[in-house]
Amino acid sequence: MKRTLAALVLLAALAPLTARAQSSIVAQIAGDKAATEKLYFSLKLGLNFSYLTGSPEEAGRTGGFNVGLSATIRLNDKLSLVPEITPFFRRGISGIPFDTTGEPALDPAFEDPSASELALDYVDVPILLKYRMGRFEIGAGPYLGVLISAKESFRSELETGETVSFSREVTEQYNKTDFGLVVEGSWTVAKPRRGVGLVLHGRYEHGFVDVLRTAAPSGALRNSVWHFYVSFPFVY
């Protein structure tokens, strides 16, 4: 957790320089009108903490870092439409039970794994309608997730002190698409220029779809994600 917080602080510290560099690159490639008062683009960097509702009690959250792009379309002084895309967005859970490796000789080493994870990697595409109140914004809207891969991973510490690991692809067991609702609050921390500046975001996503193709006996498993990130606008 300390490393995670340190990474976020570093991102925030470098953000103004990154935003200026991005603005210059975009202007050179697409010209002076690459971003305007009514339309501009942002790079977003952050991390998410994911869980599957309906999971066993011993399951915990998992997650990871992600990078994405967003476009802000100003409808008026207060309202904006913001479509986004995050090419690699991890959902899932930790603390999953072990079944078998398929190799009886290996199974004893993983009967009581020290760590385990179900990683569901999606392309995430939310579309938010946002309302601005000075430097603070609130927003909500739908999201679509397209599954790239699903993987189970297990790690065990042997009595010899060695660490062994095992992973397997389980993509075929999971639905290819997920959709749900996003709600968000954000704060512009850098001095805004025409309402644009370095922005800190806190977001919650809740899925409406059972991620499993065949329902589990305990009931539906649905994505539940807290997402925290920094966005760097392409200043015009």
Buried (B, 14 or more C-beta within 10 A) or exposed (E): EEEEEEEBEEBBEBBBEBBEEBBEEBBEEEEEEBBEEEBBBBBBBBBBBBBBEBBEEEBBBBBBBBEBBBBBEBEEEEEBBBBBBBBBBBBBBBBBEBEEBEEEEEBEBBEEBEEBBBBBBBBBBBBBEBEBEEBEBBBBBEBBBBBBEBBBBBBBBEEEEEEBEBBEEBEEEBBEEBBBBBBBBBBBBBEBEEBBBBBBBBBBBBBEBBBBEEEBEEEBBBBBBBBBBBBBBBBB
